[in-house]
């Protein structure tokens, strides 16, 4: 598995990972707040164009996961469902920690127990809980922090 910076030509693969992961986890997530076209615009116009976005790519060149960072934050971390449980999330999280060793924060939905267990297993601690009034989905969420290496 190779981690490399996402480029505009990677948009279709990045969008696939983003959408497929959210669809597969729908039982644990609030209803989507955006259409497929809005998601596509977000991945192309924000994640790839304006953020540090990385892809985990398998030996066939297929994207297995997506990581997007801004200073001090993991903005997005998604793994394609066919790669769940194969260490792709751990690989991407390790990459984020290496790039920002002084610490990271992220938000995840309270209902996403798998994500919560994943981040806690990797040293993140819940530091804030909200009722969701400030997020688009209006769903309770948790801010996690990792204090750095």
ChimeraX attribute file (.defattr): number of C-alpha atoms within 10 A of each C-alpha:
attribute: neighborCount
match mode: 1-to-1
recipient: residues
	/A:1	16
	/A:2	14
	/A:3	19
	/A:4	12
	/A:5	14
	/A:6	23
	/A:7	15
	/A:8	13
	/A:9	10
	/A:10	15
	/A:11	19
	/A:12	14
	/A:13	19
	/A:14	31
	/A:15	20
	/A:16	18
	/A:17	24
	/A:18	22
	/A:19	17
	/A:20	17
	/A:21	20
	/A:22	20
	/A:23	15
	/A:24	13
	/A:25	14
	/A:26	13
	/A:27	11
	/A:28	16
	/A:29	18
	/A:30	18
	/A:31	13
	/A:32	13
	/A:33	12
	/A:34	12
	/A:35	9
	/A:36	12
	/A:37	9
	/A:38	11
	/A:39	16
	/A:40	19
	/A:41	14
	/A:42	15
	/A:43	23
	/A:44	20
	/A:45	14
	/A:46	14
	/A:47	25
	/A:48	21
	/A:49	15
	/A:50	12
	/A:51	17
	/A:52	17
	/A:53	24
	/A:54	24
	/A:55	27
	/A:56	24
	/A:57	18
	/A:58	15
	/A:59	8
	/A:60	7
	/A:61	11
	/A:62	16
	/A:63	26
	/A:64	26
	/A:65	28
	/A:66	29
	/A:67	27
	/A:68	24
	/A:69	20
	/A:70	15
	/A:71	13
	/A:72	18
	/A:73	18
	/A:74	22
	/A:75	18
	/A:76	16
	/A:77	22
	/A:78	22
	/A:79	25
	/A:80	23
	/A:81	16
	/A:82	12
	/A:83	15
	/A:84	14
	/A:85	10
	/A:86	11
	/A:87	12
	/A:88	23
	/A:89	24
	/A:90	15
	/A:91	16
	/A:92	23
	/A:93	18
	/A:94	14
	/A:95	15
	/A:96	21
	/A:97	18
	/A:98	13
	/A:99	13
	/A:100	18
	/A:101	15
	/A:102	12
	/A:103	18
	/A:104	20
	/A:105	18
	/A:106	19
	/A:107	18
	/A:108	20
	/A:109	21
	/A:110	20
	/A:111	16
	/A:112	17
	/A:113	13
	/A:114	11
	/A:115	16
	/A:116	19
	/A:117	11
	/A:118	14
	/A:119	21
	/A:120	15
	/A:121	11
	/A:122	12
	/A:123	12
	/A:124	21
	/A:125	17
	/A:126	17
	/A:127	11
	/A:128	11
	/A:129	15
	/A:130	15
	/A:131	12
	/A:132	15
	/A:133	11
	/A:134	11
	/A:135	13
	/A:136	11
	/A:137	16
	/A:138	14
	/A:139	17
	/A:140	17
	/A:141	21
	/A:142	21
	/A:143	17
	/A:144	23
	/A:145	22
	/A:146	22
	/A:147	13
	/A:148	13
	/A:149	9
